Amino acid sequence: MRTPFVAANWKMHKHLAEAVRYAEIFRGHIQDASVEIALAPPFTALRSLADALTGSPIHVAGQDLHWESQGAFTGKVSAGMLKDAGASHVIIGHSERRHLFGETDEQVNRKVKAAVAGDLTPIVCVGETLDQRDADQTLTVLTEQTQVGLRGLTADQVAELVVAYEPVWAIGTGRNATPDQAQKAHAHIRSELEGIFGADAAAQCRVIYGGSVKPENVAQLSEQPDVDGSLVGGAGLDPDSFAEIVEKS
């Protein structure tokens, strides 16, 4: 059985005091969680949040990283820097990185390899736009993003990472994929993983859903056999709301 994985991506929200206060409230809700949990704050709050969560089962994740370990890359952070700041996970290839900042599948692949080499667990995001869904290209897009994004990894490495299916048309819009739509996409991703990395790796790799996840819809999504948790945006900014999502996952 795969342990569900639930992560809150704060995006560009919360200053240090807000992050620490969130941790204090959230820790009060999470005593003996049966799911694995991660919080992904802005870079500036990583160390403070990690310190505030010391002794808890809650992980801290970076929202992005650069594929080089150091160098003249103004504004970027490396895997080692994230690790040094207290992160154990990192989100890679989020739709906003792809569509607002032009990140490619090849760049995602370089970042995934850098994360693995830096002892960080990648949360690798894949997903189609509304135009691609309307053109019946969802599965083609997922195949391409999965194959290129994970190219060159071993089966053991894939077994340990997390893939997040996030339909771009459902992020920040209040819309979300139906449980059946999510299951179809997740099953396809797992099939791709099996074809490339083998049945064991595919069975162990957690494929989570991201796209307007809320306390009201998370239980139905989590009931699907290939949905192993969620990547939460807006609803993850409130510690009470996110705790409810964790509880229902």
PELINFEN-V10629 format. One record per residue. N is the residue number from 1. RES is the residue in one letter. OMEGA is omega in radians with two decimals (999 if undefined). BURIAL is b if it has 24 or more other C-alpha atoms within 12 Angstrom, else e. D_LAST is the distance of its C-alpha to the last C-alpha in Angstrom with 2 decimals. Layout:
n=N res=RES omega=OMEGA burial=BURIAL d_last=D_LAST
n=N res=RES omega=OMEGA burial=BURIAL d_last=D_LAST
//
This chain:
n=1 res=M omega=3.10 burial=e d_last=14.24
n=2 res=R omega=3.07 burial=b d_last=12.44
n=3 res=T omega=3.14 burial=b d_last=10.30
n=4 res=P omega=3.14 burial=b d_last=7.16
n=5 res=F omega=-3.10 burial=b d_last=8.58
n=6 res=V omega=-3.10 burial=b d_last=7.76
n=7 res=A omega=3.04 burial=b d_last=11.17
n=8 res=A omega=3.09 burial=b d_last=13.06
n=9 res=N omega=-3.08 burial=b d_last=16.39
n=10 res=W omega=-3.11 burial=b d_last=18.90
n=11 res=K omega=-3.09 burial=b d_last=21.60
n=12 res=M omega=3.14 burial=e d_last=24.98
n=13 res=H omega=2.96 burial=b d_last=23.97
n=14 res=K omega=2.97 burial=b d_last=24.65
n=15 res=H omega=-3.01 burial=e d_last=27.77
n=16 res=L omega=-3.10 burial=e d_last=27.96
n=17 res=A omega=3.12 burial=e d_last=28.13
n=18 res=E omega=3.14 burial=e d_last=25.14
n=19 res=A omega=-3.14 burial=b d_last=23.06
n=20 res=V omega=3.12 burial=b d_last=24.22
n=21 res=R omega=3.07 burial=e d_last=23.64
n=22 res=Y omega=-3.12 burial=b d_last=20.01
n=23 res=A omega=-3.14 burial=b d_last=19.60
n=24 res=E omega=-3.13 burial=b d_last=21.37
n=25 res=I omega=-3.06 burial=e d_last=19.22
n=26 res=F omega=3.12 burial=b d_last=15.82
n=27 res=R omega=3.11 burial=b d_last=17.07
n=28 res=G omega=3.11 burial=e d_last=17.89
n=29 res=H omega=-2.99 burial=e d_last=14.32
n=30 res=I omega=3.13 burial=b d_last=13.11
n=31 res=Q omega=-3.09 burial=e d_last=15.26
n=32 res=D omega=-3.04 burial=e d_last=13.83
n=33 res=A omega=3.10 burial=b d_last=10.28
n=34 res=S omega=3.09 burial=e d_last=9.08
n=35 res=V omega=3.05 burial=b d_last=7.54
n=36 res=E omega=-2.99 burial=b d_last=10.21
n=37 res=I omega=3.03 burial=b d_last=10.72
n=38 res=A omega=3.02 burial=b d_last=13.58
n=39 res=L omega=-3.11 burial=b d_last=15.57
n=40 res=A omega=-3.14 burial=b d_last=18.18
n=41 res=P omega=2.95 burial=b d_last=21.09
n=42 res=P omega=-3.12 burial=b d_last=24.52
n=43 res=F omega=-3.06 burial=b d_last=26.86
n=44 res=T omega=-3.08 burial=b d_last=28.87
n=45 res=A omega=-3.06 burial=b d_last=26.13
n=46 res=L omega=-3.07 burial=b d_last=24.91
n=47 res=R omega=-3.13 burial=b d_last=27.25
n=48 res=S omega=3.13 burial=b d_last=26.91
n=49 res=L omega=3.13 burial=b d_last=23.12
n=50 res=A omega=3.12 burial=b d_last=23.27
n=51 res=D omega=-3.12 burial=e d_last=25.88
n=52 res=A omega=-3.12 burial=b d_last=23.96
n=53 res=L omega=-3.14 burial=b d_last=21.01
n=54 res=T omega=-3.14 burial=e d_last=23.44
n=55 res=G omega=3.10 burial=e d_last=22.58
n=56 res=S omega=3.11 burial=b d_last=18.85
n=57 res=P omega=-3.01 burial=e d_last=16.18
n=58 res=I omega=3.12 burial=b d_last=15.26
n=59 res=H omega=3.02 burial=b d_last=16.74
n=60 res=V omega=-3.10 burial=b d_last=18.86
n=61 res=A omega=2.95 burial=b d_last=19.30
n=62 res=G omega=3.13 burial=b d_last=22.25
n=63 res=Q omega=-3.11 burial=b d_last=22.06
n=64 res=D omega=3.00 burial=b d_last=24.90
n=65 res=L omega=3.03 burial=b d_last=27.80
n=66 res=H omega=-3.05 burial=b d_last=31.23
n=67 res=W omega=3.08 burial=b d_last=32.26
n=68 res=E omega=-3.11 burial=e d_last=35.38
n=69 res=S omega=3.08 burial=e d_last=35.47
n=70 res=Q omega=3.09 burial=e d_last=38.04
n=71 res=G omega=-3.08 burial=e d_last=40.74
n=72 res=A omega=-3.10 burial=e d_last=41.98
n=73 res=F omega=-3.04 burial=e d_last=38.73
n=74 res=T omega=3.09 burial=e d_last=38.78
n=75 res=G omega=-3.11 burial=e d_last=35.44
n=76 res=K omega=3.05 burial=e d_last=33.41
n=77 res=V omega=-3.10 burial=b d_last=31.61
n=78 res=S omega=3.07 burial=b d_last=31.45
n=79 res=A omega=3.13 burial=b d_last=29.00
n=80 res=G omega=3.11 burial=b d_last=31.20
n=81 res=M omega=3.09 burial=b d_last=31.12
n=82 res=L omega=3.13 burial=b d_last=27.32
n=83 res=K omega=-3.13 burial=b d_last=27.36
n=84 res=D omega=3.14 burial=e d_last=30.14
n=85 res=A omega=3.06 burial=b d_last=28.21
n=86 res=G omega=-3.13 burial=b d_last=25.36
n=87 res=A omega=3.02 burial=b d_last=22.92
n=88 res=S omega=-3.11 burial=b d_last=21.37
n=89 res=H omega=3.05 burial=b d_last=19.62
n=90 res=V omega=3.06 burial=b d_last=20.89
n=91 res=I omega=-3.12 burial=b d_last=19.84
n=92 res=I omega=3.05 burial=b d_last=22.48
n=93 res=G omega=3.09 burial=b d_last=23.59
n=94 res=H omega=-3.05 burial=b d_last=21.48
n=95 res=S omega=3.11 burial=b d_last=22.88
n=96 res=E omega=3.04 burial=b d_last=24.66
n=97 res=R omega=-3.12 burial=b d_last=26.38
n=98 res=R omega=-2.94 burial=b d_last=27.42
n=99 res=H omega=3.07 burial=e d_last=28.60
n=100 res=L omega=-3.03 burial=e d_last=29.85
n=101 res=F omega=2.98 burial=e d_last=31.32
n=102 res=G omega=-3.13 burial=e d_last=32.23
n=103 res=E omega=-3.08 burial=b d_last=30.29
n=104 res=T omega=3.07 burial=b d_last=31.02
n=105 res=D omega=3.14 burial=b d_last=29.39
n=106 res=E omega=3.09 burial=b d_last=32.12
n=107 res=Q omega=3.06 burial=b d_last=31.32
n=108 res=V omega=-3.14 burial=b d_last=27.63
n=109 res=N omega=3.13 burial=b d_last=28.90
n=110 res=R omega=3.13 burial=b d_last=31.17
n=111 res=K omega=3.11 burial=b d_last=28.44
n=112 res=V omega=3.14 burial=b d_last=26.12
n=113 res=K omega=3.12 burial=b d_last=29.11
n=114 res=A omega=3.12 burial=b d_last=29.92
n=115 res=A omega=-3.13 burial=b d_last=26.45
n=116 res=V omega=3.13 burial=b d_last=26.62
n=117 res=A omega=-3.13 burial=e d_last=30.20
n=118 res=G omega=3.09 burial=b d_last=29.24
n=119 res=D omega=3.00 burial=b d_last=26.62
n=120 res=L omega=3.08 burial=b d_last=23.67
n=121 res=T omega=3.13 burial=b d_last=20.52
n=122 res=P omega=2.92 burial=b d_last=20.55
n=123 res=I omega=-2.95 burial=b d_last=17.67
n=124 res=V omega=-3.05 burial=b d_last=19.74
n=125 res=C omega=3.05 burial=b d_last=19.26
n=126 res=V omega=3.11 burial=b d_last=20.74
n=127 res=G omega=-3.04 burial=b d_last=21.12
n=128 res=E omega=3.03 burial=b d_last=23.86
n=129 res=T omega=3.10 burial=b d_last=25.70
n=130 res=L omega=3.12 burial=e d_last=26.46
n=131 res=D omega=3.13 burial=e d_last=29.96
n=132 res=Q omega=3.09 burial=e d_last=28.76
n=133 res=R omega=-3.13 burial=e d_last=26.45
n=134 res=D omega=3.12 burial=e d_last=29.37
n=135 res=A omega=3.13 burial=e d_last=31.62
n=136 res=D omega=-3.12 burial=e d_last=29.42
n=137 res=Q omega=-3.05 burial=e d_last=28.98
n=138 res=T omega=-3.06 burial=b d_last=25.19
n=139 res=L omega=3.08 burial=b d_last=25.31
n=140 res=T omega=3.12 burial=e d_last=28.45
n=141 res=V omega=-3.13 burial=b d_last=26.95
n=142 res=L omega=3.09 burial=b d_last=23.90
n=143 res=T omega=-3.11 burial=b d_last=26.38
n=144 res=E omega=-3.10 burial=b d_last=28.60
n=145 res=Q omega=3.14 burial=b d_last=26.05
n=146 res=T omega=-3.09 burial=b d_last=24.47
n=147 res=Q omega=-3.10 burial=b d_last=27.92
n=148 res=V omega=-3.08 burial=b d_last=29.54
n=149 res=G omega=-3.09 burial=b d_last=26.75
n=150 res=L omega=-3.09 burial=b d_last=26.37
n=151 res=R omega=3.06 burial=b d_last=30.07
n=152 res=G omega=3.09 burial=e d_last=31.78
n=153 res=L omega=3.05 burial=b d_last=28.84
n=154 res=T omega=3.10 burial=e d_last=28.96
n=155 res=A omega=3.13 burial=b d_last=26.66
n=156 res=D omega=3.13 burial=e d_last=25.68
n=157 res=Q omega=3.13 burial=b d_last=24.83
n=158 res=V omega=3.13 burial=b d_last=22.66
n=159 res=A omega=-3.05 burial=b d_last=20.77
n=160 res=E omega=-3.08 burial=b d_last=19.77
n=161 res=L omega=3.12 burial=b d_last=18.85
n=162 res=V omega=3.01 burial=b d_last=15.87
n=163 res=V omega=3.13 burial=b d_last=16.58
n=164 res=A omega=3.03 burial=b d_last=15.02
n=165 res=Y omega=3.13 burial=b d_last=16.00
n=166 res=E omega=3.06 burial=b d_last=16.83
n=167 res=P omega=-3.03 burial=b d_last=19.25
n=168 res=V omega=-3.10 burial=b d_last=21.75
n=169 res=W omega=-3.11 burial=b d_last=22.56
n=170 res=A omega=-3.05 burial=b d_last=19.13
n=171 res=I omega=3.10 burial=b d_last=19.07
n=172 res=G omega=-3.09 burial=e d_last=20.30
n=173 res=T omega=-3.04 burial=e d_last=21.64
n=174 res=G omega=3.06 burial=e d_last=19.24
n=175 res=R omega=3.02 burial=e d_last=19.10
n=176 res=N omega=3.08 burial=b d_last=16.26
n=177 res=A omega=3.03 burial=b d_last=16.42
n=178 res=T omega=3.07 burial=b d_last=15.94
n=179 res=P omega=3.13 burial=b d_last=13.46
n=180 res=D omega=3.11 burial=e d_last=16.71
n=181 res=Q omega=3.12 burial=b d_last=17.86
n=182 res=A omega=-3.13 burial=b d_last=14.79
n=183 res=Q omega=3.14 burial=b d_last=15.04
n=184 res=K omega=-3.14 burial=b d_last=18.75
n=185 res=A omega=-3.12 burial=b d_last=18.54
n=186 res=H omega=3.12 burial=b d_last=16.09
n=187 res=A omega=3.12 burial=b d_last=18.30
n=188 res=H omega=3.11 burial=b d_last=21.30
n=189 res=I omega=-3.13 burial=b d_last=20.19
n=190 res=R omega=3.08 burial=b d_last=19.57
n=191 res=S omega=3.08 burial=b d_last=22.95
n=192 res=E omega=3.12 burial=b d_last=24.59
n=193 res=L omega=3.14 burial=b d_last=23.30
n=194 res=E omega=-3.13 burial=b d_last=24.68
n=195 res=G omega=-3.09 burial=e d_last=27.93
n=196 res=I omega=-2.94 burial=b d_last=28.51
n=197 res=F omega=3.09 burial=b d_last=27.08
n=198 res=G omega=-3.03 burial=e d_last=26.94
n=199 res=A omega=-3.10 burial=e d_last=24.66
n=200 res=D omega=3.14 burial=b d_last=23.54
n=201 res=A omega=-3.14 burial=b d_last=22.48
n=202 res=A omega=-3.13 burial=b d_last=20.65
n=203 res=A omega=-3.10 burial=b d_last=18.79
n=204 res=Q omega=-3.09 burial=b d_last=17.78
n=205 res=C omega=3.12 burial=b d_last=17.01
n=206 res=R omega=3.11 burial=b d_last=13.43
n=207 res=V omega=-3.05 burial=b d_last=13.36
n=208 res=I omega=-3.08 burial=b d_last=10.78
n=209 res=Y omega=3.06 burial=b d_last=11.19
n=210 res=G omega=-3.14 burial=b d_last=12.94
n=211 res=G omega=-3.12 burial=b d_last=14.86
n=212 res=S omega=3.04 burial=b d_last=14.60
n=213 res=V omega=-3.11 burial=b d_last=10.84
n=214 res=K omega=3.07 burial=b d_last=10.78
n=215 res=P omega=-3.07 burial=b d_last=9.27
n=216 res=E omega=-3.07 burial=e d_last=11.25
n=217 res=N omega=-3.00 burial=b d_last=10.03
n=218 res=V omega=-3.10 burial=b d_last=6.41
n=219 res=A omega=3.14 burial=b d_last=5.88
n=220 res=Q omega=3.10 burial=b d_last=9.03
n=221 res=L omega=-3.07 burial=b d_last=8.45
n=222 res=S omega=3.13 burial=b d_last=5.67
n=223 res=E omega=-3.11 burial=e d_last=8.37
n=224 res=Q omega=-2.99 burial=b d_last=10.90
n=225 res=P omega=-3.12 burial=b d_last=12.47
n=226 res=D omega=3.08 burial=b d_last=12.97
n=227 res=V omega=-2.98 burial=b d_last=9.84
n=228 res=D omega=-3.13 burial=b d_last=8.50
n=229 res=G omega=-3.05 burial=b d_last=6.35
n=230 res=S omega=2.98 burial=b d_last=8.07
n=231 res=L omega=-2.93 burial=b d_last=11.33
n=232 res=V omega=3.10 burial=b d_last=11.70
n=233 res=G omega=-3.03 burial=b d_last=15.28
n=234 res=G omega=-3.12 burial=b d_last=16.74
n=235 res=A omega=3.12 burial=b d_last=13.86
n=236 res=G omega=3.13 burial=b d_last=13.47
n=237 res=L omega=3.12 burial=b d_last=17.09
n=238 res=D omega=-3.06 burial=b d_last=16.58
n=239 res=P omega=3.11 burial=b d_last=15.23
n=240 res=D omega=3.12 burial=e d_last=14.41
n=241 res=S omega=-3.11 burial=b d_last=12.51
n=242 res=F omega=3.08 burial=b d_last=10.53
n=243 res=A omega=3.11 burial=b d_last=9.93
n=244 res=E omega=3.08 burial=b d_last=8.64
n=245 res=I omega=3.11 burial=b d_last=6.11
n=246 res=V omega=-3.10 burial=b d_last=5.21
n=247 res=E omega=-3.08 burial=b d_last=5.65
n=248 res=K omega=-3.08 burial=b d_last=3.80
n=249 res=S omega=999 burial=b d_last=0.00
//
